[in-house]
Amino acid sequence: MFRTAAHATHRAPGRAVIDYRGLAAPVGKGVGGVAVIGAVSATAALAGTASASAQAPAAPTSSAVRGVVPAPAAPTVLPATTQYTSVKLRPGARGSAVTYLQQQLNASGADLSADGVFGAATLKAVRTQQASAGLAVDGVVGPKTWATLTGTSAAASVATASTSDQPKLRQGARGDSVRTLQNLLNASGASLTVDGVFGAGTASAVRALQSAAGIGVDGVVGPKTWNALGGSVRIPADGTSGASTAPAGGSSASTGTSVDGAAVISAARAQIGVRYTWGGSTPSTGFDCSGLVYHAYNQAGINLPRKTAKGYTFGGRIISQSEAQPGDLVAFTGNDYGHMGIYVGNGRIIDASGSRQQVVERSIWNAPHVFVTYR
């Protein structure tokens, strides 16, 4: 495989989680020792203490000179929604978004120090808020928890999240961003299980929405699709609206290739013990994971171009485990689809292992993965 990360990063167990955290710029000293807040954290003034200008004494007016006391300034009121309500927060997070969270919790009856650190006290207050609102008590501040704190609807909070800096998603993706996508699709008329897995059902709903929105129907969720999800586009009741059934990545429902799975496995097994070499694709130079796929498939008479593991993943057709047959591929989604092997059957693969520094046959380990076919 062609990689950009260190060896064995694909071996880390569990699902990758994107943790968006609030950012705060350093506080410096301005003229006369007055604190100056950096541009990034300027908006934190909404959720922190009053600004320097608000704290400073008002300049005397003619009324003040005549002994008339001017009316006090109206207290600062936190807005119902800010840029922070699109940020998912969990224990360990730091920054201005956490400060805003703590102030909202205090407004709901907590007694926290608004220090911008999501510690044990903040976690306890979040769980109390979730329990009182009848939400799942998980200590993670997402759209529903923000909604109870700010008085907005959960749908509005989710829509706000969709217009923030969301990643490009396609079939096979997993994680919190996929859950956000599924919630938005359901708000647009779909009926999906919100499980964080971008499977065939989610892909079909994405294509239906893209068709209804008049944008390219490719099953890939990019900026235009995120924008459509944040608007008022509705998925037709039949869930199709003439949407293409082509799988994510632009490949057709079938590659039209005749794949002899037994021949692929035989060619791969013949290389067991050959050394691991990044970018290698021959027995003499060694193999990386995608190089082994390239060699085994071409030895079996299947003319595949040399690609990365990610390239082979989206060049084929992503299928369910129940559809997988010996000779298909298993792509591990971690490290941006950074590793793959050849499926032998019975939960086993043959792969060029960076951690073991050779081609091996072994069981599929506990890490997120998808099955890919070129049949």
Secondary structure, 3 states (H helix, E strand, C coil): CCCCCCCCHHHCCCCCCCCCCCCCCCEEECHHHCEEECCCCHHHHHCCCCCHHHHCCCCCCHHHHCCCCCCCCCCCCCCCCCHHHHCCECCCCECHHHHHHHHHHHHCCCCCCCCCECCHHHHHHHHHHHHHCCCCCCCCECHHHHHHHHCCCHHHHHHHHHCCCCCCECCCCECHHHHHHHHHHHHCCCCCCCCCECCHHHHHHHHHHHHHHCCCCCCCECHHHHHHHCCCCCCCCCCCCCCCCCCHHHCCCCCCCCCCHHHHHHHHHCCCCCEECCCCEECCCEECHHHHHHHHHHHCCCCCCCCCHHHHHHHCEEECHHHCCCCCEEEECHHHHCEEEEEEECCEEEEEECCCCEEEEEECCCCCEEEEECC
